[in-house]
Amino acid sequence: MPIHTFGGPWTQRKLSVVKQYLDLYATALKRQAFQRIYIDAFAGTGDRTQKRLASLPQFDLPEFDVMAKGSARLALEVEPPFDKYFFVERVTKRASELSGLKSTYANRNVEVLNADANEAIEKLCQSIPWHTEQGTRGIVFLDPYGLQVSWDTLLAISQTKALDIWILFPSGMGLNRLLTNDGDIPQEWQNTLDRSLGTREWRSAFYRSEEKTDLFEGTVQRTVKDADAAKLERFYLERLRAIFPVVMDTCVRLTNSKDQTMYLLCFASANPSPKVKALAPKLARWAVKA
């Protein structure tokens, strides 16, 4: 069976937080009449690999791969289950592997969408009757490798007024790498940043002008990058607050072995209900601390 390899120890942290939230959410709403839907974009194969070290002290053994559950399997194990699961995966081979989960979890209502995540999510947001009298609510997990998530997708989620969202944002792996030190950014990269952040304001937010004395040209103006990890996080949270009524105050920092932030795991809710505004952030904080 194909193995979906990606990430490191931070991947386990990410999945642990999301799984804790799914469990808390399912428990909190189990006596409610809402239909509950789970949407997993970039769902992979349903499994992943992680590195383990052989623990026999008398041998110096290398790391080896072990199979671990991905977000799709973890979501399917939540009790009580969601009424409907949508797993989105663009790569046909991985989508085929996901389809195999239907027989493994035959008592779950699973639909696998072999499609682009942005297009699929926007269609689901528009086609599902979120505002029926009975009510439909749900959770979206956006878990991209880079800056694939379009701001239009987040806007579509916010307009449902019914979905909670956990989004993996590549502040270090994506955003910071495209922000060149001198501000001379290829147009294609600029377009990517505009599309993923939904604004052109990052240009003034992450760059400043300063004077430099040149031996031949005298005093000249130059563009300097001004974007540390904390500033990138604040900027993204402010962008989320522009469209979501509920946004957790901080993100979960997912770091590498040098404690450098690679990704931010961020929580928001599109539901403007006063009860949700009080409960959703509390559940999210509990999930992070668990």
KEFI-875796 format. One line per 8 residues: number of its first residue (from 1); their letters; for each residue x, y, z of C-alpha. Coordinates in steps of 0.02 Angstrom, whole numbers, plus 50000, padded with zeros to 5 digits. Layout:
N
NUM) A) X:Y:Z; ...
This chain:
290
1) MPIHTFGG) 50000:50000:50000; 50071:50174:49958; 50135:50271:50108; 50106:50457:50125; 50266:50530:50196; 50273:50709:50258; 50320:50807:50412; 50409:50770:50575
9) PWTQRKLS) 50370:50779:50762; 50271:50938:50733; 50150:50836:50627; 50101:50733:50779; 50073:50893:50878; 49961:50963:50740; 49856:50805:50728; 49844:50789:50917
17) VVKQYLDL) 49769:50963:50933; 49644:50937:50793; 49592:50765:50858; 49566:50836:51033; 49455:50973:50961; 49353:50848:50861; 49324:50744:51018; 49274:50897:51120
25) YATALKRQ) 49161:50961:50981; 49074:50793:50961; 49043:50782:51148; 48980:50961:51161; 48855:50941:51019; 48801:50760:51043; 48629:50808:51112; 48599:50945:50984
33) AFQRIYID) 48488:50922:50831; 48619:50991:50714; 48682:50886:50571; 48871:50883:50592; 48990:50878:50444; 49179:50856:50440; 49278:50918:50290; 49461:50870:50270
41) AFAGTGDR) 49553:50955:50128; 49725:50892:50073; 49674:50729:50155; 49816:50623:50084; 49792:50435:50097; 49721:50428:50273; 49886:50364:50340; 50057:50440:50364
49) TQKRLASL) 50230:50384:50417; 50332:50439:50565; 50510:50403:50618; 50546:50293:50769; 50713:50252:50847; 50750:50073:50898; 50759:50079:51087; 50874:49932:51125
57) PQFDLPEF) 51022:50009:51220; 51147:49875:51167; 51126:49916:50983; 51155:50075:50884; 51008:50057:50767; 50947:50186:50640; 50775:50262:50628; 50640:50161:50543
65) DVMAKGSA) 50471:50204:50469; 50310:50158:50556; 50136:50190:50491; 50029:50309:50591; 49851:50371:50571; 49822:50527:50470; 49688:50657:50500; 49556:50562:50400
73) RLALEVEP) 49569:50404:50506; 49576:50503:50667; 49417:50596:50619; 49328:50433:50576; 49364:50367:50751; 49279:50513:50839; 49129:50463:50945; 48991:50504:50920
81) PFDKYFFV) 49032:50511:50735; 48997:50654:50616; 48843:50633:50507; 48946:50655:50349; 49131:50656:50305; 49204:50739:50151; 49385:50697:50112; 49464:50802:49975
89) ERVTKRAS) 49622:50746:49886; 49684:50809:49717; 49808:50667:49683; 49710:50524:49607; 49817:50386:49683; 49796:50455:49858; 49610:50482:49832; 49596:50299:49783
97) ELSGLKST) 49680:50250:49948; 49558:50361:50041; 49412:50273:49959; 49471:50113:50044; 49421:50188:50211; 49239:50169:50162; 49247:49981:50190; 49355:49995:50345
105) YANRNVEV) 49232:50117:50422; 49073:50050:50345; 48964:50131:50478; 49025:50305:50428; 48951:50411:50289; 49107:50451:50188; 49126:50540:50022; 49296:50558:49939
113) LNADANEA) 49318:50703:49818; 49461:50685:49694; 49472:50871:49661; 49567:51032:49692; 49544:51079:49875; 49497:51261:49844; 49367:51218:49713; 49294:51075:49816
121) IEKLCQSI) 49281:51175:49976; 49197:51323:49891; 49070:51206:49809; 49030:51122:49974; 49009:51290:50059; 48887:51345:49924; 48791:51182:49900; 48758:51123:50079
129) PWHTEQGT) 48605:51206:50161; 48696:51275:50313; 48552:51388:50360; 48408:51265:50365; 48285:51268:50509; 48361:51109:50580; 48536:51179:50560; 48696:51106:50490
137) RGIVFLDP) 48864:51137:50569; 49037:51068:50547; 49225:51077:50551; 49349:51106:50410; 49530:51053:50423; 49642:51138:50295; 49811:51053:50297; 49911:51112:50146
145) YGLQVSWD) 50096:51085:50113; 50122:51267:50066; 50021:51419:50014; 49892:51322:49914; 49740:51386:50010; 49659:51533:49923; 49588:51677:50025; 49427:51655:49924
153) TLLAISQT) 49413:51482:50003; 49424:51554:50178; 49297:51686:50129; 49177:51550:50069; 49197:51458:50235; 49164:51618:50333; 49005:51650:50235; 48926:51485:50292
161) KALDIWIL) 48910:51556:50468; 48914:51376:50525; 49089:51304:50508; 49236:51298:50627; 49405:51291:50545; 49580:51233:50588; 49704:51294:50459; 49888:51253:50443
169) FPSGMGLN) 49972:51412:50383; 50152:51400:50319; 50220:51559:50396; 50398:51495:50393; 50391:51363:50257; 50295:51472:50136; 50266:51655:50176; 50436:51697:50249
177) RLLTNDGD) 50528:51609:50109; 50440:51711:49976; 50479:51875:50064; 50652:51911:49994; 50771:52017:50098; 50778:52160:49972; 50594:52158:49925; 50634:52111:49745
185) IPQEWQNT) 50502:51975:49732; 50461:51885:49568; 50287:51928:49506; 50231:51746:49519; 50275:51746:49704; 50185:51911:49730; 50029:51838:49649; 50039:51688:49765
193) LDRSLGTR) 50050:51800:49918; 49905:51909:49858; 49798:51755:49827; 49835:51669:49994; 49827:51825:50103; 49684:51910:50012; 49769:52079:50014; 49916:52178:49946
201) EWRSAFYR) 49949:52255:50116; 50087:52129:50156; 50202:52239:50052; 50194:52382:50177; 50175:52267:50328; 50335:52168:50299; 50448:52297:50217; 50512:52469:50264
209) SEEKTDLF) 50622:52597:50181; 50783:52656:50258; 50919:52776:50206; 51091:52712:50161; 51246:52815:50128; 51334:52763:49969; 51512:52821:49933; 51469:52867:49753
217) EGTVQRTV) 51282:52902:49755; 51267:52987:49923; 51110:52952:50026; 50996:52825:49944; 50835:52739:49995; 50831:52551:50004; 50694:52424:50044; 50725:52315:50196
225) KDADAAKL) 50629:52161:50252; 50547:52183:50423; 50460:52019:50464; 50499:51907:50612; 50397:51754:50663; 50290:51852:50787; 50248:51985:50658; 50197:51856:50529
233) ERFYLERL) 50080:51776:50656; 50001:51941:50707; 49972:51988:50527; 49887:51823:50484; 49777:51827:50637; 49721:52002:50592; 49679:51943:50416; 49572:51802:50490
241) RAIFPVVM) 49484:51924:50606; 49433:52026:50454; 49314:51887:50399; 49284:51771:50549; 49186:51825:50704; 49288:51705:50812; 49477:51687:50802; 49588:51613:50937
249) DTCVRLTN) 49709:51742:51008; 49866:51645:50964; 49914:51504:50847; 49998:51341:50889; 50180:51361:50836; 50245:51207:50747; 50434:51212:50751; 50584:51117:50686
257) SKDQTMYL) 50729:51049:50789; 50805:51226:50797; 50642:51297:50870; 50610:51393:50710; 50425:51414:50668; 50381:51314:50513; 50192:51320:50521; 50055:51402:50622
265) LCFASANP) 49901:51300:50667; 49761:51428:50680; 49580:51414:50738; 49429:51516:50686; 49241:51498:50681; 49118:51569:50556; 48972:51554:50676; 48922:51725:50747
273) SPKVKALA) 48809:51651:50882; 48848:51719:51057; 48851:51541:51124; 48978:51488:50993; 49083:51644:51025; 49094:51590:51206; 49114:51402:51182; 49220:51379:51025
281) PKLARWAV) 49376:51471:51086; 49364:51379:51251; 49360:51210:51163; 49506:51263:51053; 49610:51314:51205; 49571:51150:51291; 49625:51056:51133; 49790:51150:51128
289) KA) 49827:51117:51311; 49780:50932:51308
